[in-house]
Amino acid sequence: MKRITILLLALLTINISSYSQINDTKAKSILEEISKKAKTFDNLKFQFNYRMQDKAHKIDNSLPGSIVMDGDMYNLHIMGRNIVSDGTTLWTHDPDAEEIQISNVDKSKDSFGFLKVITSVDDSYKAKYIKSAKENGRDIHIIDLTPKEAKSYYKIRIKVDKVNSWINEAIIFEKDNIQYTFNVEKFETNLNLPKGYFKIDANKYPDSEVVDLR
């Protein structure tokens, strides 16, 4: 579960903070447009499909999920669990296990920080424009992001819808020959969120044990 979360954050986390480091002119222009658009939204909601393919072990699993993001804060639903962060504290509610785990956000993890592969490519990546293509009736740009420092993955391939200038798919290529694909099926913006949306109030779940790891 932790692995899925980190990889999802990788997808939902391209911030283009250092254009000068992107030496591919066409990739730079496309990523700048995505960043510019993302900054006009107060918050974002994505409904997505997550797929893990491990050909060596003949594993091919898919899971639906949804996430709402506002800066460093997020509220994620996947595998029946609710994972929420206010940027400082992380809550994980597992109804099946009747447990709520509370921990500090570890910003050193490989999640790149929020709103960085849908809204942030910084100078830790090399971006390369691969080609223009048509998939499922959509005209798209295909761009490869290669991390400059060693990671568990060696490449993220993103697919950008030409019409709405938005990333609709990211494929993460792991060094152990496993691929993780996140396909954005729907996204909404500027939602009217209730107070406390990016926290979990354990008092609302009296049947769940609270495990405080802070």
Contacts in CASP RR format, 6 or more apart in sequence:
PFRMAT RR
TARGET T0000
AUTHOR 0000-0000-0000
METHOD contacts of the structure
MODEL  1
MKRITILLLALLTINISSYSQINDTKAKSILEEISKKAKTFDNLKFQFNY
RMQDKAHKIDNSLPGSIVMDGDMYNLHIMGRNIVSDGTTLWTHDPDAEEI
QISNVDKSKDSFGFLKVITSVDDSYKAKYIKSAKENGRDIHIIDLTPKEA
KSYYKIRIKVDKVNSWINEAIIFEKDNIQYTFNVEKFETNLNLPKGYFKI
DANKYPDSEVVDLR
1 79 0 8 1.000
1 81 0 8 1.000
4 50 0 8 1.000
4 52 0 8 1.000
4 63 0 8 1.000
4 78 0 8 1.000
4 79 0 8 1.000
5 76 0 8 1.000
5 78 0 8 1.000
5 83 0 8 1.000
5 111 0 8 1.000
6 109 0 8 1.000
6 110 0 8 1.000
6 111 0 8 1.000
7 172 0 8 1.000
7 180 0 8 1.000
7 182 0 8 1.000
8 48 0 8 1.000
8 50 0 8 1.000
8 67 0 8 1.000
8 76 0 8 1.000
8 78 0 8 1.000
8 182 0 8 1.000
9 74 0 8 1.000
9 111 0 8 1.000
9 112 0 8 1.000
9 113 0 8 1.000
9 114 0 8 1.000
10 110 0 8 1.000
10 111 0 8 1.000
10 112 0 8 1.000
10 117 0 8 1.000
10 153 0 8 1.000
10 156 0 8 1.000
10 170 0 8 1.000
10 172 0 8 1.000
11 48 0 8 1.000
11 117 0 8 1.000
11 118 0 8 1.000
11 156 0 8 1.000
11 170 0 8 1.000
11 172 0 8 1.000
11 182 0 8 1.000
12 46 0 8 1.000
12 67 0 8 1.000
12 69 0 8 1.000
12 74 0 8 1.000
12 114 0 8 1.000
12 115 0 8 1.000
12 117 0 8 1.000
12 118 0 8 1.000
12 182 0 8 1.000
13 111 0 8 1.000
13 112 0 8 1.000
13 113 0 8 1.000
13 114 0 8 1.000
13 115 0 8 1.000
13 116 0 8 1.000
13 117 0 8 1.000
13 118 0 8 1.000
13 119 0 8 1.000
13 120 0 8 1.000
14 31 0 8 1.000
14 34 0 8 1.000
14 35 0 8 1.000
14 116 0 8 1.000
14 117 0 8 1.000
14 118 0 8 1.000
14 119 0 8 1.000
14 120 0 8 1.000
14 121 0 8 1.000
14 145 0 8 1.000
14 158 0 8 1.000
14 167 0 8 1.000
15 35 0 8 1.000
15 115 0 8 1.000
15 116 0 8 1.000
15 119 0 8 1.000
15 120 0 8 1.000
15 121 0 8 1.000
15 122 0 8 1.000
16 22 0 8 1.000
16 31 0 8 1.000
16 32 0 8 1.000
16 34 0 8 1.000
16 35 0 8 1.000
16 119 0 8 1.000
16 120 0 8 1.000
16 121 0 8 1.000
16 122 0 8 1.000
17 120 0 8 1.000
17 122 0 8 1.000
17 123 0 8 1.000
18 122 0 8 1.000
18 123 0 8 1.000
19 28 0 8 1.000
19 31 0 8 1.000
19 32 0 8 1.000
20 123 0 8 1.000
21 122 0 8 1.000
21 123 0 8 1.000
21 125 0 8 1.000
22 28 0 8 1.000
22 31 0 8 1.000
22 121 0 8 1.000
22 125 0 8 1.000
22 126 0 8 1.000
22 127 0 8 1.000
23 126 0 8 1.000
24 126 0 8 1.000
24 127 0 8 1.000
24 128 0 8 1.000
24 129 0 8 1.000
26 129 0 8 1.000
27 127 0 8 1.000
27 128 0 8 1.000
27 129 0 8 1.000
27 143 0 8 1.000
28 127 0 8 1.000
30 129 0 8 1.000
30 141 0 8 1.000
30 143 0 8 1.000
30 160 0 8 1.000
30 165 0 8 1.000
31 121 0 8 1.000
31 127 0 8 1.000
31 143 0 8 1.000
33 165 0 8 1.000
34 118 0 8 1.000
34 119 0 8 1.000
34 160 0 8 1.000
34 165 0 8 1.000
34 166 0 8 1.000
34 167 0 8 1.000
35 119 0 8 1.000
35 120 0 8 1.000
37 165 0 8 1.000
37 166 0 8 1.000
38 44 0 8 1.000
38 115 0 8 1.000
38 118 0 8 1.000
38 119 0 8 1.000
39 119 0 8 1.000
41 189 0 8 1.000
41 190 0 8 1.000
42 70 0 8 1.000
42 189 0 8 1.000
42 190 0 8 1.000
42 191 0 8 1.000
43 68 0 8 1.000
43 69 0 8 1.000
43 70 0 8 1.000
43 71 0 8 1.000
43 189 0 8 1.000
43 190 0 8 1.000
43 191 0 8 1.000
43 193 0 8 1.000
44 68 0 8 1.000
44 69 0 8 1.000
44 70 0 8 1.000
44 115 0 8 1.000
44 118 0 8 1.000
44 119 0 8 1.000
44 187 0 8 1.000
44 188 0 8 1.000
44 189 0 8 1.000
45 66 0 8 1.000
45 67 0 8 1.000
45 68 0 8 1.000
45 69 0 8 1.000
45 187 0 8 1.000
45 188 0 8 1.000
45 189 0 8 1.000
45 191 0 8 1.000
46 66 0 8 1.000
46 67 0 8 1.000
46 69 0 8 1.000
46 118 0 8 1.000
46 184 0 8 1.000
46 186 0 8 1.000
46 187 0 8 1.000
47 64 0 8 1.000
47 65 0 8 1.000
47 66 0 8 1.000
47 184 0 8 1.000
47 185 0 8 1.000
47 186 0 8 1.000
47 187 0 8 1.000
48 64 0 8 1.000
48 65 0 8 1.000
48 66 0 8 1.000
48 67 0 8 1.000
48 182 0 8 1.000
48 183 0 8 1.000
48 184 0 8 1.000
48 185 0 8 1.000
49 62 0 8 1.000
49 63 0 8 1.000
49 64 0 8 1.000
49 65 0 8 1.000
49 181 0 8 1.000
49 182 0 8 1.000
49 183 0 8 1.000
49 185 0 8 1.000
50 62 0 8 1.000
50 63 0 8 1.000
50 64 0 8 1.000
50 65 0 8 1.000
50 78 0 8 1.000
50 180 0 8 1.000
50 181 0 8 1.000
50 182 0 8 1.000
51 60 0 8 1.000
51 61 0 8 1.000
51 62 0 8 1.000
51 63 0 8 1.000
51 179 0 8 1.000
51 180 0 8 1.000
51 181 0 8 1.000
51 182 0 8 1.000
51 183 0 8 1.000
52 59 0 8 1.000
52 60 0 8 1.000
52 61 0 8 1.000
52 62 0 8 1.000
52 178 0 8 1.000
52 179 0 8 1.000
52 180 0 8 1.000
53 59 0 8 1.000
53 60 0 8 1.000
53 178 0 8 1.000
53 179 0 8 1.000
53 180 0 8 1.000
53 181 0 8 1.000
54 60 0 8 1.000
54 177 0 8 1.000
54 178 0 8 1.000
55 177 0 8 1.000
56 177 0 8 1.000
63 78 0 8 1.000
63 79 0 8 1.000
64 78 0 8 1.000
65 76 0 8 1.000
65 77 0 8 1.000
65 78 0 8 1.000
66 76 0 8 1.000
66 77 0 8 1.000
66 78 0 8 1.000
67 74 0 8 1.000
67 75 0 8 1.000
67 76 0 8 1.000
67 77 0 8 1.000
68 74 0 8 1.000
68 75 0 8 1.000
68 191 0 8 1.000
68 193 0 8 1.000
68 197 0 8 1.000
69 114 0 8 1.000
69 115 0 8 1.000
70 193 0 8 1.000
70 198 0 8 1.000
71 114 0 8 1.000
71 115 0 8 1.000
72 85 0 8 1.000
72 87 0 8 1.000
72 105 0 8 1.000
72 113 0 8 1.000
72 114 0 8 1.000
72 115 0 8 1.000
73 85 0 8 1.000
73 86 0 8 1.000
73 87 0 8 1.000
73 114 0 8 1.000
73 198 0 8 1.000
74 83 0 8 1.000
74 84 0 8 1.000
74 85 0 8 1.000
74 114 0 8 1.000
74 198 0 8 1.000
75 82 0 8 1.000
75 83 0 8 1.000
75 84 0 8 1.000
75 197 0 8 1.000
75 198 0 8 1.000
76 82 0 8 1.000
76 83 0 8 1.000
76 84 0 8 1.000
77 83 0 8 1.000
80 94 0 8 1.000
80 95 0 8 1.000
80 96 0 8 1.000
81 92 0 8 1.000
81 93 0 8 1.000
81 94 0 8 1.000
81 95 0 8 1.000
82 91 0 8 1.000
82 92 0 8 1.000
82 93 0 8 1.000
82 200 0 8 1.000
83 90 0 8 1.000
83 91 0 8 1.000
83 92 0 8 1.000
83 93 0 8 1.000
84 90 0 8 1.000
84 91 0 8 1.000
84 92 0 8 1.000
84 93 0 8 1.000
84 198 0 8 1.000
84 199 0 8 1.000
84 200 0 8 1.000
85 91 0 8 1.000
85 105 0 8 1.000
85 198 0 8 1.000
86 198 0 8 1.000
86 199 0 8 1.000
87 105 0 8 1.000
87 114 0 8 1.000
87 198 0 8 1.000
88 104 0 8 1.000
88 105 0 8 1.000
89 102 0 8 1.000
89 103 0 8 1.000
89 104 0 8 1.000
89 105 0 8 1.000
89 199 0 8 1.000
89 214 0 8 1.000
90 102 0 8 1.000
90 103 0 8 1.000
90 104 0 8 1.000
90 105 0 8 1.000
91 100 0 8 1.000
91 101 0 8 1.000
91 102 0 8 1.000
91 199 0 8 1.000
91 200 0 8 1.000
92 100 0 8 1.000
92 101 0 8 1.000
92 103 0 8 1.000
93 99 0 8 1.000
93 100 0 8 1.000
93 200 0 8 1.000
93 205 0 8 1.000
93 208 0 8 1.000
94 100 0 8 1.000
94 101 0 8 1.000
95 205 0 8 1.000
95 208 0 8 1.000
98 207 0 8 1.000
98 208 0 8 1.000
98 209 0 8 1.000
99 208 0 8 1.000
99 209 0 8 1.000
99 210 0 8 1.000
99 211 0 8 1.000
100 200 0 8 1.000
100 202 0 8 1.000
100 205 0 8 1.000
100 208 0 8 1.000
100 209 0 8 1.000
100 210 0 8 1.000
100 211 0 8 1.000
101 211 0 8 1.000
101 213 0 8 1.000
102 202 0 8 1.000
102 210 0 8 1.000
102 211 0 8 1.000
102 212 0 8 1.000
102 213 0 8 1.000
102 214 0 8 1.000
103 213 0 8 1.000
103 214 0 8 1.000
104 213 0 8 1.000
104 214 0 8 1.000
107 113 0 8 1.000
110 151 0 8 1.000
110 152 0 8 1.000
112 120 0 8 1.000
113 120 0 8 1.000
116 122 0 8 1.000
117 145 0 8 1.000
117 156 0 8 1.000
117 158 0 8 1.000
117 167 0 8 1.000
117 170 0 8 1.000
118 166 0 8 1.000
118 167 0 8 1.000
118 170 0 8 1.000
118 184 0 8 1.000
121 127 0 8 1.000
121 145 0 8 1.000
123 148 0 8 1.000
124 147 0 8 1.000
124 148 0 8 1.000
124 149 0 8 1.000
125 145 0 8 1.000
125 146 0 8 1.000
125 147 0 8 1.000
125 148 0 8 1.000
126 145 0 8 1.000
126 146 0 8 1.000
126 148 0 8 1.000
127 143 0 8 1.000
127 144 0 8 1.000
127 145 0 8 1.000
128 143 0 8 1.000
128 144 0 8 1.000
128 146 0 8 1.000
129 141 0 8 1.000
129 142 0 8 1.000
129 143 0 8 1.000
130 142 0 8 1.000
130 143 0 8 1.000
130 144 0 8 1.000
130 157 0 8 1.000
131 142 0 8 1.000
132 139 0 8 1.000
132 140 0 8 1.000
132 141 0 8 1.000
132 142 0 8 1.000
132 162 0 8 1.000
133 139 0 8 1.000
133 140 0 8 1.000
133 142 0 8 1.000
134 140 0 8 1.000
135 159 0 8 1.000
138 161 0 8 1.000
138 162 0 8 1.000
138 163 0 8 1.000
138 168 0 8 1.000
139 161 0 8 1.000
139 162 0 8 1.000
139 163 0 8 1.000
140 159 0 8 1.000
140 160 0 8 1.000
140 161 0 8 1.000
140 162 0 8 1.000
140 168 0 8 1.000
141 159 0 8 1.000
141 160 0 8 1.000
141 162 0 8 1.000
142 157 0 8 1.000
142 158 0 8 1.000
142 159 0 8 1.000
142 160 0 8 1.000
143 157 0 8 1.000
143 158 0 8 1.000
143 160 0 8 1.000
144 155 0 8 1.000
144 156 0 8 1.000
144 157 0 8 1.000
144 158 0 8 1.000
145 155 0 8 1.000
145 156 0 8 1.000
145 157 0 8 1.000
145 158 0 8 1.000
146 154 0 8 1.000
146 155 0 8 1.000
147 153 0 8 1.000
147 154 0 8 1.000
152 174 0 8 1.000
152 175 0 8 1.000
152 176 0 8 1.000
153 172 0 8 1.000
153 173 0 8 1.000
153 174 0 8 1.000
153 175 0 8 1.000
154 173 0 8 1.000
154 174 0 8 1.000
154 175 0 8 1.000
155 172 0 8 1.000
155 173 0 8 1.000
156 170 0 8 1.000
156 171 0 8 1.000
156 172 0 8 1.000
156 173 0 8 1.000
157 170 0 8 1.000
157 171 0 8 1.000
157 173 0 8 1.000
158 167 0 8 1.000
158 169 0 8 1.000
158 170 0 8 1.000
158 171 0 8 1.000
159 167 0 8 1.000
159 168 0 8 1.000
159 169 0 8 1.000
159 170 0 8 1.000
160 166 0 8 1.000
160 167 0 8 1.000
160 168 0 8 1.000
161 167 0 8 1.000
161 168 0 8 1.000
166 184 0 8 1.000
166 187 0 8 1.000
167 184 0 8 1.000
168 183 0 8 1.000
168 184 0 8 1.000
169 181 0 8 1.000
169 182 0 8 1.000
169 183 0 8 1.000
169 184 0 8 1.000
170 181 0 8 1.000
170 182 0 8 1.000
171 179 0 8 1.000
171 180 0 8 1.000
171 181 0 8 1.000
171 182 0 8 1.000
172 179 0 8 1.000
172 180 0 8 1.000
172 181 0 8 1.000
172 182 0 8 1.000
173 179 0 8 1.000
174 180 0 8 1.000
202 208 0 8 1.000
202 210 0 8 1.000
END
